[in-house]
Amino acid sequence: QVQLVESGGGLVQAGDSLRLSCAASIRAFSSSTMGWFRQPPGLEREFVAVINWNSAVKYYADSVKGRFTISRDNAKSTVYLQMNSLKPEDTAVYYCARRSLGSAPYSQQAGYDYWGQGTQVTVSS
């Protein structure tokens, strides 16, 4: 059974940092590409970052580039999202997901088959 559990969210002030974690119980996690998405209040879920199996390839949304860093620890079956210089517009529920083997782009939800339950990040101004 596949399970993804996010943690590390919370309420912070603008300019602060947070590190989100996603603990995965996935067979062959170490060969899986993993992504982070977020859903701001009242808006659609959007792509944040993606990392391939050996951390050699990473892509970011333009809105977080230079502030967020995705990483993983295959020994712990965990993927991370380090978020620095947080802004109020980063307020959202953050989800981790496993990339599926289909052809949908990595920036689209359709490109992922398993999702966590999400963790809330709120950034006050």
N, C-alpha and C positions, 0 to 999 in steps of 0.2 A: 504494500500500500504506500502510495506516494504522499508525503506530508511536507509542507513548507510552513515554517513558523517564524514570523518576523518579530523583532523586539527592538527596543532602544528608542522608540518615539517618545515625545513629550512636549511640554510647553517651554519655549525658550524665547529670548529676546533677539531682535535683529542684530546680526553680527556674531552671534554665538555659533557653536559647533555642536553637532550630534553625530553619533555613529550608529547606524542601523545594522542589525544582524539578521540573517535568515538561515536558520538551521534546517537542513534538508535531510529527509529520510528517503533517499532515492537510490535505487540500484544503479550503479555506475555513475554516481554523482561526478566523479573526477573526469568523466568524458562528456559531461553535459555543459552546454552553454547556458548561462544564467543571466537574467535581466531584472532590472528594477523599473517599475512604473509608478505613477502617482495619479491620484484623482483629487483635484482641488474641489472645494465646495461648489456644487451646482454645475460642474463642468465634466467633460469626458475624461476618461482615463488616458494618460499620456505617457509616452516613453521617456525614461530618464537616462538609463545606462545599460550596457550589456558587456559581458566578459566571456571569452571563450574558455575552453576546458583548461588550458595551461597558462592563462593570463597574458598570453602574447598579443591578443587582439582585444581592444576596448573601444567602445564608441559611446558618445555622450550626446544628449540633447544640447542644442546651442544655449539654452537658458541656464544650464548648470555647468557648462564647460569652464574649467579653470577653478571652480569652487567645490565640485563633488568629485570623489574618487571611488571607483568600484574596485573591489579586490576579492580574493577568495582564499580559503585554506582547505585544500582537498582532504587533508588528513582529518579535519574536523567536520567535513561536509557542510561548510558554512560559507556564505557569501556576504560581503559587507558593503555598506555605502557610507563613506565618510563625507559628511556635509559641513562645509566651512562657510563662513561669511553668509549665514542664512538671512533671507529676506522674507518679509511678510508674504510675498507671492509664492514662496515655497510651501506655504501651508497647504497640507493635503494628507490624504491617507496614502501611505506608501506600501506597495506590494512587490514581493519578489515572485519570479516565475521561471519555469524551465522552458527553454527554447525547444520547440518541437522539431521533427525532422522534415517538415513540409517546406514549401518554397516561399511562404509569406515573408515579407521583409522583417528584419529584427526589430524595427521600430513600430510594428503593428501588433496589437493584442493577438491577432489571429496566428501570429508566429510562435505562440507559446501554448503549452498544453496543460500545465499544472500551475496553480496559483496558491499563494498563502492567503491568510485572512486579512492581512493588512495591519499597519500600525500608524497611529495618528501622530502627525507632526504639526505643531502650531507655533508660528513665529509671530510674536507681537512686536509692534513698532515702538 
